[in-house]
Amino acid sequence: RILIDNTVVTQLLSHNQKDLIINYVIQHLILRFQKDDTLQSAIKPIGEMSSSATIHELRKCHSSIIPDLDKQLFLSEYYEAAEMLNSYQCEHPLTALQKLIEIRPDVFNTVKCALSSTLATKRHSADVERLINTYNKFKDDDRFSLSPVTLSNYLHIKTNSLIQFLLFDTG
């Protein structure tokens, strides 16, 4: 896993250097993973599943999440599904998807695709690609013999781990 090991860092770096690196990592994460307001507003209707969503919002949602599916079908299914889910008080896209599958398994397929796509999509960046590419360049023969599971256990990237750096014990 790519984490800062306190004992190794303490042995190799002075206290000030360690703090400088940690602060740099925090600032880098804040800069690289800022919320994309355009995308957030585009997927808002799918996250809320509200019948008060406007046609304009739903069109943006459709073009951002499922542009390859029929737009008119998505619009009509969305409003019908939102009305039905209103009585179940589904506050999260996962519970909305589960409820739609449970109640009407053969209907609302475009809405289910949009919900599934939203839930399955993870943040990704070119920084992650560069990190993995660089890691692969530095593999030696011994590392090539490691299984993918072992590599996965030691190369782990969390985009939501800022709190771990904030709570990092610098002492």
MODELLER restraints for C-alpha pairs under 7 A, 6 or more apart:
rsr = mdl.restraints
at = mdl.atoms
rsr.add(forms.Gaussian(group=physical.xy_distance, feature=features.Distance(at['CA:1:A'], at['CA:153:A']), mean=5.99, stdev=0.5))
rsr.add(forms.Gaussian(group=physical.xy_distance, feature=features.Distance(at['CA:1:A'], at['CA:154:A']), mean=3.65, stdev=0.5))
rsr.add(forms.Gaussian(group=physical.xy_distance, feature=features.Distance(at['CA:1:A'], at['CA:155:A']), mean=4.31, stdev=0.5))
rsr.add(forms.Gaussian(group=physical.xy_distance, feature=features.Distance(at['CA:1:A'], at['CA:156:A']), mean=4.68, stdev=0.5))
rsr.add(forms.Gaussian(group=physical.xy_distance, feature=features.Distance(at['CA:2:A'], at['CA:154:A']), mean=6.72, stdev=0.5))
rsr.add(forms.Gaussian(group=physical.xy_distance, feature=features.Distance(at['CA:2:A'], at['CA:155:A']), mean=5.64, stdev=0.5))
rsr.add(forms.Gaussian(group=physical.xy_distance, feature=features.Distance(at['CA:2:A'], at['CA:156:A']), mean=5.87, stdev=0.5))
rsr.add(forms.Gaussian(group=physical.xy_distance, feature=features.Distance(at['CA:2:A'], at['CA:157:A']), mean=6.76, stdev=0.5))
rsr.add(forms.Gaussian(group=physical.xy_distance, feature=features.Distance(at['CA:9:A'], at['CA:18:A']), mean=6.87, stdev=0.5))
rsr.add(forms.Gaussian(group=physical.xy_distance, feature=features.Distance(at['CA:22:A'], at['CA:165:A']), mean=6.96, stdev=0.5))
rsr.add(forms.Gaussian(group=physical.xy_distance, feature=features.Distance(at['CA:26:A'], at['CA:162:A']), mean=6.74, stdev=0.5))
rsr.add(forms.Gaussian(group=physical.xy_distance, feature=features.Distance(at['CA:26:A'], at['CA:165:A']), mean=6.79, stdev=0.5))
rsr.add(forms.Gaussian(group=physical.xy_distance, feature=features.Distance(at['CA:42:A'], at['CA:57:A']), mean=6.57, stdev=0.5))
rsr.add(forms.Gaussian(group=physical.xy_distance, feature=features.Distance(at['CA:42:A'], at['CA:60:A']), mean=5.32, stdev=0.5))
rsr.add(forms.Gaussian(group=physical.xy_distance, feature=features.Distance(at['CA:42:A'], at['CA:61:A']), mean=4.66, stdev=0.5))
rsr.add(forms.Gaussian(group=physical.xy_distance, feature=features.Distance(at['CA:42:A'], at['CA:64:A']), mean=6.62, stdev=0.5))
rsr.add(forms.Gaussian(group=physical.xy_distance, feature=features.Distance(at['CA:43:A'], at['CA:61:A']), mean=5.20, stdev=0.5))
rsr.add(forms.Gaussian(group=physical.xy_distance, feature=features.Distance(at['CA:45:A'], at['CA:53:A']), mean=6.10, stdev=0.5))
rsr.add(forms.Gaussian(group=physical.xy_distance, feature=features.Distance(at['CA:45:A'], at['CA:57:A']), mean=6.86, stdev=0.5))
rsr.add(forms.Gaussian(group=physical.xy_distance, feature=features.Distance(at['CA:45:A'], at['CA:58:A']), mean=6.60, stdev=0.5))
rsr.add(forms.Gaussian(group=physical.xy_distance, feature=features.Distance(at['CA:45:A'], at['CA:61:A']), mean=6.98, stdev=0.5))
rsr.add(forms.Gaussian(group=physical.xy_distance, feature=features.Distance(at['CA:46:A'], at['CA:115:A']), mean=6.39, stdev=0.5))
rsr.add(forms.Gaussian(group=physical.xy_distance, feature=features.Distance(at['CA:47:A'], at['CA:92:A']), mean=6.54, stdev=0.5))
rsr.add(forms.Gaussian(group=physical.xy_distance, feature=features.Distance(at['CA:47:A'], at['CA:93:A']), mean=5.37, stdev=0.5))
rsr.add(forms.Gaussian(group=physical.xy_distance, feature=features.Distance(at['CA:48:A'], at['CA:91:A']), mean=6.77, stdev=0.5))
rsr.add(forms.Gaussian(group=physical.xy_distance, feature=features.Distance(at['CA:49:A'], at['CA:82:A']), mean=5.13, stdev=0.5))
rsr.add(forms.Gaussian(group=physical.xy_distance, feature=features.Distance(at['CA:50:A'], at['CA:82:A']), mean=5.32, stdev=0.5))
rsr.add(forms.Gaussian(group=physical.xy_distance, feature=features.Distance(at['CA:51:A'], at['CA:79:A']), mean=5.44, stdev=0.5))
rsr.add(forms.Gaussian(group=physical.xy_distance, feature=features.Distance(at['CA:51:A'], at['CA:82:A']), mean=5.22, stdev=0.5))
rsr.add(forms.Gaussian(group=physical.xy_distance, feature=features.Distance(at['CA:51:A'], at['CA:83:A']), mean=5.98, stdev=0.5))
rsr.add(forms.Gaussian(group=physical.xy_distance, feature=features.Distance(at['CA:58:A'], at['CA:75:A']), mean=6.78, stdev=0.5))
rsr.add(forms.Gaussian(group=physical.xy_distance, feature=features.Distance(at['CA:62:A'], at['CA:71:A']), mean=6.60, stdev=0.5))
rsr.add(forms.Gaussian(group=physical.xy_distance, feature=features.Distance(at['CA:65:A'], at['CA:114:A']), mean=6.13, stdev=0.5))
rsr.add(forms.Gaussian(group=physical.xy_distance, feature=features.Distance(at['CA:65:A'], at['CA:117:A']), mean=6.82, stdev=0.5))
rsr.add(forms.Gaussian(group=physical.xy_distance, feature=features.Distance(at['CA:66:A'], at['CA:114:A']), mean=6.11, stdev=0.5))
rsr.add(forms.Gaussian(group=physical.xy_distance, feature=features.Distance(at['CA:69:A'], at['CA:110:A']), mean=6.92, stdev=0.5))
rsr.add(forms.Gaussian(group=physical.xy_distance, feature=features.Distance(at['CA:74:A'], at['CA:110:A']), mean=5.45, stdev=0.5))
rsr.add(forms.Gaussian(group=physical.xy_distance, feature=features.Distance(at['CA:74:A'], at['CA:111:A']), mean=6.18, stdev=0.5))
rsr.add(forms.Gaussian(group=physical.xy_distance, feature=features.Distance(at['CA:77:A'], at['CA:108:A']), mean=5.51, stdev=0.5))
rsr.add(forms.Gaussian(group=physical.xy_distance, feature=features.Distance(at['CA:77:A'], at['CA:111:A']), mean=6.56, stdev=0.5))
rsr.add(forms.Gaussian(group=physical.xy_distance, feature=features.Distance(at['CA:78:A'], at['CA:111:A']), mean=6.00, stdev=0.5))
rsr.add(forms.Gaussian(group=physical.xy_distance, feature=features.Distance(at['CA:81:A'], at['CA:108:A']), mean=6.93, stdev=0.5))
rsr.add(forms.Gaussian(group=physical.xy_distance, feature=features.Distance(at['CA:85:A'], at['CA:96:A']), mean=6.88, stdev=0.5))
rsr.add(forms.Gaussian(group=physical.xy_distance, feature=features.Distance(at['CA:90:A'], at['CA:96:A']), mean=5.28, stdev=0.5))
rsr.add(forms.Gaussian(group=physical.xy_distance, feature=features.Distance(at['CA:93:A'], at['CA:115:A']), mean=6.12, stdev=0.5))
rsr.add(forms.Gaussian(group=physical.xy_distance, feature=features.Distance(at['CA:97:A'], at['CA:112:A']), mean=6.12, stdev=0.5))
rsr.add(forms.Gaussian(group=physical.xy_distance, feature=features.Distance(at['CA:97:A'], at['CA:115:A']), mean=6.33, stdev=0.5))
